[in-house]
């Protein structure tokens, strides 16, 4: 969140795009090393900051480093299908496309008997590289050929789930 405060042009682009914004926190720190009160304050700062800069609260949360034992209670997402893999060993667009395609194909196959969801985490500074963007474009073109696949934001999935499968009221 603090990095976005320092990059107003990115904030404008994100705000105008309608992107599904997920937060890594107020600063890139090790949440697992914070006390519960410190972490609560960092979460509050991140939410307030994103509301100011992006115009909306984050619709998801994923600690940059490991979460603390309190994070889930205070407020999470998988790095598997995330462009963060470019910082963790994946080096080409073809590798990332192949990984995403394989994950999608397996989930699609499993989805014949029950619904499946595939979340792909993206960062401007990572997927914004031309070769990486090309891999994402190929992946989106590929999944778009399937008539029964919904490409949307995580918040829209959450809203759909809550309307179709509301939590029971005790």
Secondary structure by P-SEA (a helix, b strand, c coil): caaaaacaaaaaaaaaaccccccccccccccccccaaaaaaaaaaaaaaaaaaccccccbbbbcccccccccccccccccccccccccccccaaaaaaaaaaaaaaaaaaaccbbbbbbbbbbccccccaaaaaaaaaaaaaaaaccccccccaaaaaaaaaaacccccc
